[in-house]
């Protein structure tokens, strides 16, 4: 297929009627730090997240992806505060910030949005690219589980940093910022904690990373907090629990966060940290609402 062999210069010229000509591409220096397979995986997935391809995969996601997740969770799913999603401006990008305890957090969120809201949207979930962009198996899972929405990829961070690949991550952050700043219907799922919290207490949280603060400061998207509880990390057990008494899955959508006080502050690490902590505090508040609901305290 033509788009697999695209070089940097031609990446943005394919199917001109389809592609937003303002979509940024990585520089030669940025993409050079990736391995040949990583470059192929990125270029292909990048194309799948543009224009008509993105619209096609969004349809697949809303029909097939949301369909099987619904079948696997409908007895357990409890959704609260969906009116807060309907209240946002659907002509502007929306950043969803959620706690992170399961591999499946954003899958159930995307299913809820696909099945219970009617406005036109397209979903993006930035990921660490070492798995989904480094092997055919990873790419296959991005297709069958995310419909290519696990994009843009980040390679350099994590528990075992790869400093030389942070050059590409600069591009990914610019692209993520663009998605959060431009595009009616763009919905971006983000975990401020940066990684899964494996503490057994569902109301414990990791320290938020300042990256979400910089993203919000640079792009100024609409931001809605989400608290998620009841999901596990074992797929078979999670699916079987739908019919054999698994934990209730609770998704709480909060009100849009007013971040105007931070937008006038200087672009500084301290500002990013303050934004991240403020956003995380809103997720924690939703967690407390869930705790009171579970305990029967009103």
Protein Blocks (a to p, Z undefined) as FASTA:
>chain_A
ZZlmpcfklmmmgokllpcfkbccddfklmmmpcfklmmmmmmmmmmmgcjlmmmmmmmm
mmmmmmmmmmmmmmmpccehklmmmmpcfkbccddddddfbfklmmmmmmmmmmmpcbdc
dddddddfklmmmcfklmmmmmmmnnopaccddfkgcjbdcfklmmmmmmmmmmmmmmmm
goghiacdddfkopacfbfblkbccdddfklmmmmmmnopaddddddehiafbfklmmmm
mmnopacddddddddddfklmmmpccdfklmmmmmmmmmmmmmmmmmmmmmmmnopZZ
